[in-house]
């Protein structure tokens, strides 16, 4: 009997190890920034210890922490970040454990502590990154939440929280549907601002090429990014 228990434990531990290795290899198969983005943004100037950090010299005292989508390289959102930073916002896109924000939804606190001169913080995210950002927003007092093709998990009800929320979604998104957005409205404050990018899709909320399961965009990635920047800035200036 003892021998059976011993070998069962060894088999179980081996299966766990194999599963962990398999998961690690899967998580490392990332969506990388496109050549177009690399041409538009000098990535070597904004990456610090694998985090994207853009802190303008003449900052406006407001910061944005953006959680990347699952398995998407954080630099893939650099064009969006640069567009916001040009208006004085400090923008941070952290690298997440196993490249999935869900494993460290509280990461924003590290940067809020690091930049005490910033008096107003907005936290947001793309896709699963937005789910993780919603988890953070539920437990902390921040100025606002920015959801890019994303919505809170059913366990994160923000409807009664004093929170400014911007939800941007896309017409041809094959991974976050209009139905998903509509159903999530019950979890968000009534004053939430919604905006649809006509012709856009899921992957073009970043600049990392095609994504499995996504719809086909009828506008370019750059055009979607420019709309994304303009919409976000318009909302931010109203807060």
C-alpha positions, 0 to 999 in steps of 0.5 A: 500500500505504501509503495502504491501511495509513493508511486502515485505521488511520483506520477502526480508530481510528474504530471504536474511538472509536464503540465507546467512545462507545457503551459510555460512553453505555450505562454512564451509563444507570443504575439510580437509587435509588427514591423510597422510599429517598430518603424513608428516607435523607437522601442529601445527608448521606452523599454525599462526592465521589460516594462514599457514606461513613457514619462514625459518631462512636462507631465500633466500629473496623470498616469495610465497603467495598461495591462496587455492582452494574453500572450501579447508582447507589451511593446505591441501597445507602444504606438497607443502609449506614445499617442497618450504620452504626447498629451502629458500622460505617463503611460506604463505597460508592464510585462506580466507573469507568463505574459498573462495579466490575470496572474498579477492583477495587482501589478498597478500598485507597484507603479502607483507607489513608484510615482507619487508625483502622479495624483490621478491614475487610470488603469486599463487593459486589452482583452484579458488584460482588461479583465485583470484591470477590472479586478484591480479597479474593484478593490482600489480607488483610482480615477478611471478604468479603460477597457479595450475590447474587454469587460469585467468578469461576472464576479467583478461587479463595478456597477455601484462603484464611483468610477469613470469607465471607458469601454472601446470595442470594434465592429469586426472583433471576433473575440469580444463580441458586441453581445459580450459588451451589451451583457457586461453593461450590468457590471459597469457604472451607468455613466460608462462611456461606450465607443465602437470603432467601425471597421476595426477588429480585436488584434488592432487594439495593439499592433501585433498582426493577425490573431486566431479567431479574430474577424477581418478588419476593414480599416488599417491597424494604424487608422484603428490606433489613431481612432483609439488614441483620439477617443481615449484622449477625448474621454480623459480630458472630460474626467 
